[in-house]
Amino acid sequence: MTTNSHEQPQLPPTVAIQNSLQHSPDNWFEYLVKAHPHHTDYAGVVWHGTYIAWMEEARVECLKSIGVEYTDLVALGCDLLVAELSIRYHQPVLMGMSVVVKTRMAHMEGVRINWDYQIQSIDGQNQFITALVALVAVDREKGKIMRQLPPTVKDVLVKLAGSR
């Protein structure tokens, strides 16, 4: 375990997450959120599923930042579904706190697109979450995993990888 400046113990990331974070470019897309009462339990601690929703919002906004609306990808007949999710909860976010959700496309392997995530304090001193999400391209009409990404979708994702 590691500690932050406030001496709170933190768990290290899982091996899959740590390997991903070590082998990816350093550029992150940052998305700010605030923990509102509806994000928390009775103790004022953010519910674990809220972090996943924040991560998806950050990914959609990351795509939007390069001019790609997620609805446009869907209109191309390609949906990007979660195939794998690995998340490490280091410490909780509490009601009223503002945090930054950082995301980046780590790499593509055929129709599998891996994204890294970190949720940190605004000043970067506290790490709340590290995560890896693997998406796969699915043909919306057939409901099956595609053998390859449609050229327009691949071009968009290559553009994202190049912009980071």
N, C-alpha and C positions, 0 to 999 in steps of 0.2 A: 504494500500500500504506500501511497505517497501522501504528502500533506500540502495544503496551500498556505497562503500567507496568514490565514486565520487558524492554522493548526487543525483543520478538520480533516480526518482521514478520507482518502479517495482511493477507489479501486482502480487498478490499471485496466486499460481496454482489453477486450478479449483478443486472442491471437489474430483472428480474421480481421478485426477492425484495426488493430495495431499495424499489421502488415500492409493494409490498404493505405493507412495514413502515411506510412513511411515511403511508399512507392509512388505517390501522386504529386502532381505539381502543387506549388504553394498557394496559388491564387484561389480565393474563395469568394463566392457570392454571399453577401450578408443581408439578412432579413431580420428586422427588429420586431419583437413581439412583447406584449405585456401580459402578465398572468392576472386575468380577471377572475372574479368569484366563481363564474360558471366553469372555469378550467380546473377548479380545486375540489378537494374533499372537505369534510367537516372540520378538519384540522388546519385548513388553509394551505395544504400541500397540493401542488399540481398533480392531477391524475395521470398515471403513466401513459394512457392512450393519447392524451393531449399533445405530448411531445411528437408522436408520429404524425398527427394532423399538422403540427407546425412544420415538420420536415417536408411534408408534401406541399404545403403552401410555399415554402422556400424554393422547392424544385420548380414549381409552376412559375413563380416569379423570376427565377433564374432564366428560364426559357424565354419568358416575356421580355427580359432585359436585352435579349439579342433579337427582339422583334418577332418571336414565335409564340403565338397563342396556342395553348394546349388544345383548344377546340379545333384549331386548324389541323393539328396532327391527327386528331380523331376523324376529321372530315376526309383525310387522305386514306381512310380505311385501316389505319394502324392504331392500335391502342397499346400503351405501355403498362403492363400489369406487374405488380410486385410478385417476384418469384422467391425472394429470400430477404429476410430482415434480421439483422444482428444489431442489438442495442445494448449499451452498457450505461446503467444509471449510476453516476458517480456520487451525486448529492442532489437533493430535491430543490426545485424552484418553488418559491413561496408566493402566495397571493400578494399582488402589488408590485412584484419585482419585474423589471424590464430586462430582457435578455436578447442576445443576438444568436440567430440560427444561421450557421455557416454551412454552405453546401458547395460541392463541386462534382462534376462528372469525372470520376476516376479513370475509367477506361471502358472501351467496348470490346466485346468478344463475340463476333458474329451478331446475333440478335439479342445478346445479353448486354445491358448497360449498367455499370456499377457506379453508384453515387456515394460519396462520403459525406458525413455530417458531424458537426460539433455544435453543441449548445453551450454558450459561455455567458459569463457576466459581461456587461457592456465594456468594462475596462479590461476584459480578457484575463483577469486574475483567478476566476473560478470556473472550473469545468464542470458542467452539470451532466452532459450526455455526450457520448461518442457513438456513432452508428454507421452502418453500411447497409445500403438498400440495393438489391439487384432487380432490375426490371427486365422483362422480356417482351419482345414485339409480338403482338397477337393480331391476326387477321380478324377484323371485327365481323366480317360477313360469314366466314367459315368457323370462327371461334377456335382456331387452332394456332399454335405457335408457328410463326413464319420461318422459312428456311433462311431467308436473308431480309435485311431491311429494305423497304422501298427506297429507290435512289433519292427521292426528295427528302425523306426522313433522315437517311444517312447523311446527306449534305448538310442538313440543319444541325445534326449532332456533331459532325466534323467541325462546323462553324463554331459551335460552343466550345469544343475542345481547343480550337485554335485561338479563341478569344480569351481563354483563361491562361 
